[in-house]
Amino acid sequence: MQQIKAYLDQIATISQSDWDFFTSKLQRRVIPKKSVFLKLNEIENHISFIESGVVRLYIPKENSEKEITFGFSFKDQFISAYDSFLTRQPSAYELEALTETTLLSITYNDLQDVYKTTEIGNLIGRLAAERLFLIKSKREQHLLNLTAEERYLKLFKERPELIRIIPLKYISSYIGVTAQALSRIRRRL
């Protein structure tokens, strides 16, 4: 709980009563490594804060080699299939824990209570929405403006630990190239 408190304290002052109410609604979930915790066509019912671990957002395909990885989330970040969460419609993608991952999660209904009851509620909703929008926007801009090699270099400049944690097949999908093309890029560097 201290991690999410420290994260939120950087942005706003939270009254003790708001904090107590908010934390009473949080549920700690430990997701085993390589577990999909939101499947395709399920309705997302949580916004979660990652206490530890790495989560992959991806579109599954019948042939797993063709899956499309479009995002990663890490410790001290929010994670959700936010479009499904907001619309209460089935998700078009899945969330997978790449490492054992510990989440602090709040359900849709509990978040609505937090919105109604506290001043902090809207802040939490806004922060989660902003974080998820930035992931999407950055990826789109990189795909439109950078070469595959530039996307690869930028990814590892921003997150050097990825090379140890995330399989190369997910990284190649994320930067929009085949595994073979990624191998060629890595050999050139």
Secondary structure, 3 states (H helix, E strand, C coil): CHHHHHHHHCCCCCCHHHHHHHHHHCEEEEECCCEEEECCCCECCEEEEEEECEEEEEECCCCHHHCEEEEEEECCCEECCHHHHHHCCECCCEEEECCCEEEEEEEHHHHHHHHHHCCHHHHHHHHHHHHHHHHHHHHHHHHHHCCHHHHHHHHHHHCCCHHHHCCHHHHHHHHCCCHHHHHHHHHHC
